[in-house]
Amino acid sequence: MQRLFWTLVACVLFFKGVAQEDAAAREKRMQWFEDAKLGIFIHWGIYAVNGIDESWSFFNGYISHEDYMNQLAGFTAKNYDPVAWAKLLAESGAKYSVITTKHHDGVALWDTHCNDLSVAKKSPAQKDLIAPFVSELRKNKLKVGLYYSLLDWSHPDYPNKTRVEKRYENDSLRWNRFVDFNFCQLEELSKNFKPDLYWFDGDWEASAEKWKARELSEKLREWNKGLILNSRIQGYGDYATPEQGLPVTRPRSRYWELCMTMNDSWGYQHNDHNYKTPNQVIRMLVDVINKGGNLLLDIGPKADGSIPEEQVNILKELGRWTSKHAEAIYGTRAGIPCEHFYGPTALNKGGDILYLYVPHKPNGPLILKGIKNKINRIWVVGNGTKLNWDVKMKQYWSAVPGIVYIDVPEKVLDQQVTVIAVLLDGKVDLYREEGQVIESN
């Protein structure tokens, strides 16, 4: 109930904060994010040494905090190649990346001067791992996102150490020292790396007032103009962040992002081989595009900085598909209701090109219903092949549009998901029977 209460408070504060910004200014600030469609999440930290759950393994008592921290000695990053990382992410078709600068365990991946718990000071890596990666992302024209945990179960001034162990209950002096520490680290990150986006986590353990969320969000935007914040900052963010489960219906927020793992783990776990296939990842991507959101697909590098081969292979096949179908991905908007086409769809910004995603081999022609527009042309995205179509059951005396049948030869099918573009004679105009409400998928 407590979590639900703070969620409701966050929603109220979120919409209050949004109202204070001019709608046109916000739309301009959020444009690159809305157009991006694909980002790559990177969970990298000392938890990769033993291949255990990041931070949660000691918080939930599966391992002692001391044994968890002993992983620092094995975190070498000896094969870390930020140049290769950034090139691989660009090849995947991603337009931005979010990397964990510090998870709930408090271990910083940059050379922080706010305390001494960092891989630069406490591990064999002995260097700042964020700086070179940020530089390479910018060289590859990817937007920079930094993950930061507001809570820190290792910090001596943070009240919670594990699920059952607390350092203190009520001590405003210690709490304020901890909040000042957060501000210190976030000022470092903001001024050193000038991120385009912050991906906060861990806000559920305190209220917006205690986190000083309003003051913090204002400072962050002061340090970096045009900054985008995710929703996990107690109501002062810009977009919703559903996790793992693919939304069945479109989230209420115009701007949203699904974060999802490639297997069942965020960080590297050598025992987790339950990888999704490239086909499954691509089909989830088109489902997200259909609902007007972004997919933030996670990878978990090993402790030496190498990326597991399974993850590389998924990214490369994803890149083949996104490169081929770029026009039907980037800059698109949510598609039409599913009653009009049995599958995911999207629209271009002008609303006059309808993209149909076909994840199967059609058993006969595709069917498009309730389109009042005249169709000017239909083609296969990625190879330009023009397709034949036929309109049946259109009565001259009725306002009900006919059914469009689109022939799709087997030779034009993509091995993952085929995309068909339908050029209309104007912005899409859907026929709905009286009393029916049009809702986005």
Beta strands, then each sheet from edge to edge (+ up, - down):
strand 1: 38-42
strand 2: 96-102
strand 3: 143-149
strand 4: 197-201
strand 5: 228-229
strand 6: 257-261
strand 7: 294-299
strand 8: 333-334
strand 9: 345-347
strand 10: 353-358
strand 11: 366-368
strand 12: 375-380
strand 13: 389-392
strand 14: 403-406
strand 15: 418-424
sheet 1: 5+ 4+ 3+ 2+ 1+ 7+ 6+
sheet 2: 8+ 9- 10+ 15- 12+
sheet 3: 11+ 14- 13+
end
